[in-house]
Amino acid sequence: MIEIPALMGLRMINDGSVSLLSTRFEEKTNVCTLSWQTPLSQDPPMVGFSLTPSSRSHDFLRQTGEFVLSIPDASLIAETHFCGTHTGKIVDKIRLMELRTMRARRVSPLLITNCIGHLEGVVRSWQPIGDRVFYTGEVLTALVEPDCFDAGWKDQAQTLHHLGGDLYRTAGGTLHAGKFPLPMSRTPQAGLFDNPREERFL
Ligand SMILES: Cc1cc2nc3c(=O)[nH]c(=O)nc-3n(C[C@H](O)[C@H](O)[C@H](O)COP(=O)(O)O)c2cc1C
């Protein structure tokens, strides 16, 4: 596991990968599955996620304001689905799923080391939206398995993408947009990245 810049770490969830939200309160770590999460800001690097207030994760987050988003790969599909369909109010999911953990660098929730990447963060705001609470959080630390990530997920990183119910897809191959030029007739004279006044998008 190596540390990478937090901003680069946002790319872990650019593709809508399912994540495991780790929270900790009074020496107890809870883990729940999330798919409604997104990068929000580059400076500071921030993420947002929508969470049901009936969850134990919500209770823990309200107490401590610290979290880790860990990214599972397809080898963890059963555990990922279990953590999204059972509440830590009733079962100790980490023990039951035999998930391996280690201390995070800057927050108290534990990293799920079976996962291939981690974003450690602190809550900056929260707001009810419909039946969820939308949290924003600043990412303090990003850690990845170097075999799986190099400026983005490598093809061998079989991230999970939730379709609904118990259906998931795994990541397909990587495409380089730069290798698929538009026909000249449809190419504008200047692109966003050619204009120094525009910030570059991650
Ligand atoms: C693939 C998957 C994705 C999920 N994504 C979310 C989500 O983004 N937000 C949410 O509130 N619940 C989501 N859930 C449901 C929670 O994981 C579920 O309510 C969980 O039991 C909460 O656990 P806890 O009470 O231990 O915190 C998802 C479930 C699955 C299976």
The ligand as an SDF file (V2000), in Angstrom:
LIG
                    3D

 31 33  0  0  0  0  0  0  0  0999 V2000
  -24.1030   -2.0240   -3.5450 C   0  0  0  0  0  0  0  0  0  0  0  0
  -24.7720   -1.2300   -2.4470 C   0  0  0  0  0  0  0  0  0  0  0  0
  -24.6330    0.1430   -2.4360 C   0  0  0  0  0  0  0  0  0  0  0  0
  -25.2400    0.9140   -1.4290 C   0  0  0  0  0  0  0  0  0  0  0  0
  -25.0990    2.2760   -1.4550 N   0  0  0  0  0  0  0  0  0  0  0  0
  -25.6950    3.0060   -0.4940 C   0  0  0  0  0  0  0  0  0  0  0  0
  -25.5780    4.4260   -0.5130 C   0  0  0  0  0  0  0  0  0  0  0  0
  -24.8760    5.0140   -1.3340 O   0  0  0  0  0  0  0  0  0  0  0  0
  -26.2320    5.1340    0.4570 N   0  0  0  0  0  0  0  0  0  0  0  0
  -26.9770    4.5100    1.4170 C   0  0  0  0  0  0  0  0  0  0  0  0
  -27.5800    5.1880    2.2550 O   0  0  0  0  0  0  0  0  0  0  0  0
  -27.0810    3.1620    1.4680 N   0  0  0  0  0  0  0  0  0  0  0  0
  -26.4580    2.3960    0.5450 C   0  0  0  0  0  0  0  0  0  0  0  0
  -26.5500    1.0550    0.5870 N   0  0  0  0  0  0  0  0  0  0  0  0
  -27.2500    0.4190    1.7280 C   0  0  0  0  0  0  0  0  0  0  0  0
  -26.3810    0.4200    3.0140 C   0  0  0  0  0  0  0  0  0  0  0  0
  -25.1290   -0.1440    2.7730 O   0  0  0  0  0  0  0  0  0  0  0  0
  -27.1510   -0.3650    4.1060 C   0  0  0  0  0  0  0  0  0  0  0  0
  -28.2300    0.4360    4.5640 O   0  0  0  0  0  0  0  0  0  0  0  0
  -26.2990   -0.8510    5.2550 C   0  0  0  0  0  0  0  0  0  0  0  0
  -26.9930   -1.9030    5.8930 O   0  0  0  0  0  0  0  0  0  0  0  0
  -25.9940    0.2030    6.3130 C   0  0  0  0  0  0  0  0  0  0  0  0
  -25.1810   -0.4260    7.2810 O   0  0  0  0  0  0  0  0  0  0  0  0
  -24.9330    0.1490    8.7470 P   0  0  0  0  0  0  0  0  0  0  0  0
  -26.2910    0.2710    9.4440 O   0  0  0  0  0  0  0  0  0  0  0  0
  -24.0650   -0.8920    9.3930 O   0  0  0  0  0  0  0  0  0  0  0  0
  -24.2670    1.4740    8.6080 O   0  0  0  0  0  0  0  0  0  0  0  0
  -25.9830    0.2650   -0.4040 C   0  0  0  0  0  0  0  0  0  0  0  0
  -26.1110   -1.1310   -0.4260 C   0  0  0  0  0  0  0  0  0  0  0  0
  -25.5230   -1.8620   -1.4400 C   0  0  0  0  0  0  0  0  0  0  0  0
  -25.6670   -3.3730   -1.4260 C   0  0  0  0  0  0  0  0  0  0  0  0
  1  2  1  0
  2  3  1  0
  2 30  2  0
  3  4  2  0
  4  5  1  0
  4 28  1  0
  5  6  2  0
  6  7  1  0
  6 13  1  0
  7  8  2  0
  7  9  1  0
  9 10  1  0
 10 11  2  0
 10 12  1  0
 12 13  2  0
 13 14  1  0
 14 15  1  0
 14 28  1  0
 15 16  1  0
 16 17  1  0
 16 18  1  0
 18 19  1  0
 18 20  1  0
 20 21  1  0
 20 22  1  0
 22 23  1  0
 23 24  1  0
 24 25  2  0
 24 26  1  0
 24 27  1  0
 28 29  2  0
 29 30  1  0
 30 31  1  0
M  END
$$$$
